[in-house]
């Protein structure tokens, strides 16, 4: 199936932002917004949604850490997602939730998140923690205007993690001390997550 024909999970923007918009990482009232998504989601053709800001495409976005190291990756030149290709390492893996993720007996956000996780990486250890740490919104570029990120922090008990699509990406574990605004991608989401979450962890580790 052409990716434009995929049926992806979206929520109307006026519902999500009914209490007002924010820029950055929202860390309060997360249960409210998760519940709002679960009660109001619908599925739309991906190609129709890419330039329609009246809907928000809900993207589970997962950071992974082991000890004091974070998983990072970058797209390589023959990757299909041309708009994402650059020389910077990206933090976090994620993607759309699809109609095929529906299971009436289970949490669709959890199912979609874990399906995307297993599609993107091979991890041989155990996830000891999976925590929603915020919801990222940014409207500085067209691509971000139609996406809303549910940002999770996964903690694992092993360093044995690698990307699956080695023809498109390469990944490494980076010491948290090496992370800065200049060493990660300058894409808005990456910078927001670094400045509003990871930098706080770095300061805590120093004290």
C-alpha positions in Angstrom: 0.0 0.0 0.0 1.2 3.5 -0.8 1.8 5.3 2.4 -0.5 8.1 1.3 -3.4 5.6 1.3 -2.8 4.5 4.9 -5.6 5.1 7.3 -4.0 7.0 10.2 -5.3 8.1 13.6 -6.2 11.8 13.8 -8.2 14.1 16.0 -9.8 17.4 15.0 -7.6 20.3 16.0 -10.5 22.3 17.5 -11.1 19.4 19.9 -7.4 18.9 20.9 -6.9 22.7 21.4 -10.3 23.4 22.9 -8.6 24.8 26.0 -6.1 26.7 24.0 -2.9 26.0 22.0 0.6 25.7 23.4 4.0 25.7 21.9 6.5 23.3 23.4 6.2 20.3 25.7 2.9 20.2 27.7 3.5 18.3 30.9 0.3 19.1 32.8 -3.1 17.5 32.5 -1.7 14.7 30.3 -4.5 12.2 31.4 -7.0 14.7 30.2 -5.5 14.9 26.7 -4.9 11.2 26.4 -8.6 10.6 27.3 -9.6 13.3 24.8 -7.7 11.5 22.0 -9.2 8.1 22.9 -12.8 9.5 22.9 -12.5 11.6 19.7 -10.1 9.9 17.3 -11.0 8.9 13.8 -9.1 7.5 10.8 -8.4 9.4 7.7 -6.3 8.9 4.6 -2.7 10.0 5.3 -2.3 11.8 2.0 -5.3 13.9 2.7 -4.1 14.9 6.2 -0.5 16.0 5.4 -1.6 19.5 4.5 -4.8 19.8 6.6 -4.2 21.7 9.8 -7.9 21.2 10.9 -6.7 17.7 12.0 -3.8 16.6 14.2 -2.0 13.4 13.3 -1.2 11.7 16.7 2.4 10.5 16.8 3.8 8.3 19.6 7.4 9.6 20.0 9.6 7.4 22.1 12.9 8.3 23.7 15.0 5.4 24.9 17.7 5.4 27.5 20.0 2.8 29.1 22.0 3.9 32.1 23.0 7.5 31.2 23.0 6.9 27.4 20.2 7.8 24.9 19.5 6.1 21.6 20.0 8.3 18.6 19.8 7.7 14.9 20.1 9.5 11.6 18.7 9.0 8.2 21.1 8.1 5.4 21.1 9.4 1.8 18.9 6.6 0.3 16.2 6.9 2.9 12.6 7.3 1.6 11.8 10.2 4.0 13.7 12.8 2.0 12.5 15.7 4.1 14.1 14.2 7.2 17.6 13.6 5.8 20.4 15.6 7.4 23.7 15.1 9.1 22.3 15.4 12.6 21.4 12.6 15.0 17.7 12.4 15.9 16.5 11.4 19.4 13.4 9.2 19.6 11.6 6.9 17.3 7.9 7.2 16.4 5.3 7.2 13.8 1.6 7.1 13.0 -1.1 4.9 14.6 -2.9 3.0 11.9 -6.4 1.6 11.6 -4.9 -1.9 11.8 -3.9 -1.2 15.4 -7.5 -1.3 16.6 -8.2 -4.0 19.2 -11.4 -3.2 21.1 -10.1 -5.0 24.2 -6.8 -3.0 24.4 -5.5 0.6 24.5 -5.1 1.8 20.9 -2.4 4.3 21.8 -0.4 1.6 23.6 -0.8 -0.8 20.7 0.1 1.7 18.1 3.1 2.9 20.1 4.5 -0.6 20.7 3.9 -1.7 17.1 5.9 1.3 15.9 8.6 0.6 18.5 9.0 -3.0 17.3 9.0 -1.9 13.6 11.7 0.6 14.2 14.2 -1.1 16.5 15.5 -4.4 17.6 16.0 -4.4 21.4 17.1 -7.5 23.2 16.6 -6.4 26.7 13.5 -5.5 28.8 11.8 -2.2 29.1 11.8 -1.4 32.8 9.8 1.8 32.4 7.5 3.4 29.9 6.3 6.9 30.9 4.4 9.6 29.0 6.4 12.7 29.8 4.6 15.3 27.7 2.8 16.3 24.5 4.8 18.3 22.0 3.2 20.8 19.7 5.0 23.2 17.4 3.8 25.2 14.4 7.0 26.7 13.1 7.0 24.5 10.0 4.3 23.0 7.9 5.1 19.4 8.8 4.7 20.1 12.5 1.5 22.0 12.1 -0.4 18.8 11.3 1.3 16.5 13.9 1.0 16.2 17.7 3.6 14.1 19.5 2.9 12.0 22.6 6.4 11.9 24.1 7.3 8.8 26.0 10.6 7.9 27.9 11.4 4.2 27.7 14.1 2.9 30.0 15.8 -0.4 29.3 18.1 -2.8 31.1 20.4 -3.4 28.1 22.4 -1.5 25.6 21.6 -4.0 22.9 19.5 -1.8 20.6 19.7 -1.1 16.9 17.6 0.2 14.1 15.9 -2.3 11.8 16.0 -0.4 8.6 19.8 -0.3 8.2 19.3 0.8 4.6 17.6 4.0 5.7 19.1 4.7 9.2 22.0 4.2 11.5 21.8 4.3 15.3 24.1 4.8 18.3 23.8 5.2 22.1 25.0 8.7 23.1 26.1 9.6 26.6 23.7 12.2 28.1 26.7 14.5 28.8 27.3 14.8 25.1 23.8 15.9 24.3 23.3 19.6 23.5 21.4 21.9 21.2 24.2 21.6 18.7 24.7 17.8 18.8 21.2 16.8 18.0 18.9 17.6 15.1 17.7 21.2 14.8 14.2 20.1 14.0 11.7 21.8 16.3 10.5 18.7 18.1 14.0 17.6 18.9 15.0 20.9 20.3 11.9 21.2 22.4 12.3 17.8 23.9 16.0 18.5 24.6 15.4 21.9 26.2 12.3 21.2 28.1 13.0 17.6 29.3 16.5 16.3 28.7 18.3 19.4 29.8 16.5 19.2 33.2 17.8 15.6 33.6 21.3 16.8 32.8 21.1 19.5 35.5 19.7 17.0 38.0 22.6 14.6 37.2 25.2 17.3 37.9 23.8 18.0 41.3 
